[in-house]
C-alpha cells in the first residue's frame, strides 16, 4: 500500500524560504518520477515541479528559478526547496508518484504572509 507523508510547511514572510519533505512508501521508488503539487483555496490542484528517475527536473513557470525539487532514493524521500516565497505560493502542498499511485496524502500547509 502506497503512503505519502508531506511535512515542512509553515508560516513564512514574503521572500523567505521553506524546505518540504515527502516520505513515500511503495516499492521501486527509485524507478518512478515524483512530483510536487499545490492547491490554493478555491483553485484546482496544480503541478509545481517534477523529477524523473534519472534526476531530470521540470518546473511550472510560476516557480522556476525559485523552487528546487530533489530526491534521495536511499530514503524514499523527495524534497522541495522553496526560496523567494511570494503570497501567491500560499497553498497546501502534496506529492505523489508519476504515474499517480495510491491516494493523496494529507499535504502540508504553506502560508506566505507578512
N, C-alpha and C positions, 0 to 999 in steps of 0.2 A: 504494500500500500504506500502510495506516494504522499509524503507530507512536506510542506514548505513552511518554514518559520522565519518571518521577517522581523528585524529589530534594528535599533539605532536611530529611530526618528526622534523628533522633539521640536521644541520651540527655538527658533533662531532668528536673529535680526537680519535684515537685508544686507547682503554682502558677506554673510557668514558661511560656514561650511558644516556639513554633516557627512558621516560615513554610514551607509546602510549595509546590513548583512542579511543574507538569506541562506539558512541552513536547509539543505534538501536531502530527503531520504529517497530511496529508489535506487535500483541497480543501474550500473553503467552510466553514472553521472558524467563521466569524462567524455562520452561519445555524443552527448546531447549539446545542442545550443541552449543557452539560457537567456532570459530577458527580464528586464525590469519594466513594469507598467505603473501608471498612476491614474487615480480617479479623483478629480476635484468635485466639490459639491455641485450637483445639478448637471454634471457633464459625463460623457461616456469615458470608459476606461481607455487609455491610450498607451501605446508602446513608447517607451522613452529611450531604451538602449538594449542592445543585444550583443551577445558574444558567442561566437562559434566554438566548436570543439577544438579548433586549431588556434583560437585566441583572436581571430579577426573580429573587429568591433564595428558596430554601426550605431548612429545616434539620430534621434529626431533633431530637426534643425533648431528647435527651441532650446535645446540643452547642449548643443555641440560647442566644444571648447570650454565648457563649464563642468560637465559631468564626465566621469571616467568609470567604465564598467571593467571589472576584472574577476578572475575566478581562481580558486585554489582546489584543484581536483583531489588532493590528498585529504581535504577536509569537507568535500562535497558542499562547498560554500561559494556563493557569488556575492560580490560587493558592488556598491555604487558610491563612489566618492563624488560628493556634490559641493562645488565651490561657487562663489559669487552668487549665492542664492537670491532669488527675487520673490516678491509676494505671489506672483503667478505660479511659482513652483509649489505652493501650498496644495496638498493633496494627500490621500492615502496611497502609499507605495506598496506594490505587490511584485512578486517574482514568480516565474514558472518556467518550465521547460518549453523548448520549441522542438517538435510539436507539443501542444498542451498535454500535461499529464495530471491525473488525479483531479483535485479541485483547488480553488483559490485558498490561500492561507488567510490569516486574519489581517494581514497588512500591517504597516507601521505609519503612523501619522506624522507628517512633516508640516509644520506651520512656520511660515516666514512672515514676521511682523515686527514692527518697532513698538 
